[in-house]
């Protein structure tokens, strides 16, 4: 989710809360019981909008946290001193070859 959309999602959530409160007040004033209010299509729709907004805000928060961790890691890499070059020991040239051990077949011939 786009981090710049956070403001818009927060506004959508706030308006959905306002509409939900107004609808609940209207239905209570009308005299409906709790079960009828829960089944009301507008109530269900507004609660779904709030759930979607919460999910989007959670995704934005996770992305912000990830970006902060990446920034901190990048900053710590810059502050770390450069690695010292490996010094070669004079007199050694490459890897030594291993001595070949006689095969079991050649031992049997002896």
C-alpha positions as CSV (number, residue, x, y, z in Angstrom):
1,X,0.0,0.0,0.0
2,X,1.2,3.5,-0.8
3,X,2.5,5.2,2.3
4,X,1.1,8.5,1.1
5,X,-2.4,7.1,1.1
6,X,-2.3,6.8,4.9
7,X,-4.0,10.1,5.4
8,X,-6.8,9.2,3.1
9,X,-7.4,5.9,4.7
10,X,-7.6,7.5,8.1
11,X,-10.1,10.0,6.8
12,X,-12.2,7.2,5.3
13,X,-12.2,5.3,8.6
14,X,-13.2,8.4,10.5
15,X,-16.1,9.1,8.2
16,X,-17.2,5.5,8.4
17,X,-17.2,5.7,12.2
18,X,-19.3,8.8,12.0
19,X,-21.8,7.2,9.6
20,X,-22.0,4.1,11.7
21,X,-22.7,6.0,14.9
22,X,-25.4,8.0,13.1
23,X,-27.0,4.8,11.7
24,X,-26.9,3.1,15.1
25,X,-28.6,6.1,16.7
26,X,-31.2,6.1,14.0
27,X,-32.0,2.4,14.4
28,X,-32.1,2.6,18.2
29,X,-34.4,5.6,17.9
30,X,-36.6,3.6,15.6
31,X,-36.9,0.9,18.3
32,X,-35.2,-2.1,16.7
33,X,-33.6,-4.8,18.8
34,X,-29.9,-5.8,18.7
35,X,-30.4,-8.7,16.3
36,X,-32.2,-6.5,13.7
37,X,-29.5,-3.9,14.1
38,X,-26.8,-6.4,13.5
39,X,-28.5,-7.7,10.3
40,X,-29.0,-4.2,8.9
41,X,-27.2,-4.0,5.5
42,X,-25.9,-0.4,6.1
43,X,-24.4,-1.4,9.4
44,X,-22.7,-4.4,7.9
45,X,-21.3,-2.3,5.0
46,X,-19.9,0.4,7.3
47,X,-18.3,-2.2,9.6
48,X,-16.7,-3.8,6.5
49,X,-15.3,-0.4,5.5
50,X,-13.8,0.1,8.9
51,X,-12.3,-3.4,8.8
52,X,-10.7,-2.7,5.4
53,X,-9.4,0.6,6.6
54,X,-7.8,-1.1,9.7
55,X,-6.2,-3.7,7.4
56,X,-4.8,-1.0,5.1
57,X,-3.5,1.0,8.1
58,X,-1.8,-2.1,9.4
59,X,-0.1,-2.7,6.1
60,X,1.1,0.9,6.0
61,X,2.5,0.5,9.5
62,X,4.3,-2.7,8.6
63,X,5.8,-1.0,5.5
64,X,6.9,2.0,7.6
65,X,8.6,-0.3,10.1
66,X,10.3,-2.2,7.3
67,X,11.6,1.0,5.8
68,X,12.9,2.2,9.2
69,X,14.7,-1.1,9.7
70,X,16.3,-0.9,6.2
71,X,17.3,2.7,6.9
72,X,18.9,1.8,10.2
73,X,20.8,-1.1,8.6
74,X,22.0,1.1,5.8
75,X,23.1,3.7,8.3
76,X,25.0,1.1,10.4
77,X,26.8,-0.1,7.4
78,X,28.0,3.4,6.6
79,X,29.3,3.9,10.2
80,X,31.2,0.6,10.3
81,X,34.9,1.1,9.5
82,X,36.2,-0.4,6.2
83,X,37.6,-3.9,6.4
84,X,41.4,-4.2,6.3
85,X,42.8,-5.8,3.3
86,X,44.2,-9.4,3.8
87,X,47.9,-9.4,4.1
88,X,49.7,-12.1,2.2
89,X,52.5,-14.0,3.9
90,X,55.7,-13.9,1.9
91,X,57.0,-17.2,0.8
92,X,53.7,-19.0,0.4
93,X,52.3,-19.4,-3.1
94,X,48.9,-20.8,-3.5
95,X,47.6,-24.0,-2.0
96,X,49.8,-27.0,-1.3
97,X,49.0,-30.1,-3.2
98,X,48.0,-33.1,-1.0
99,X,50.2,-36.1,-1.0
100,X,48.6,-39.0,-2.8
101,X,48.0,-41.9,-0.6
102,X,48.5,-45.3,-2.3
103,X,45.3,-46.9,-3.3
104,X,44.1,-50.1,-1.6
105,X,44.8,-52.1,-4.8
106,X,48.5,-51.0,-4.9
107,X,48.9,-52.0,-1.2
108,X,47.6,-55.5,-2.0
109,X,50.2,-55.9,-4.7
110,X,53.1,-55.2,-2.3
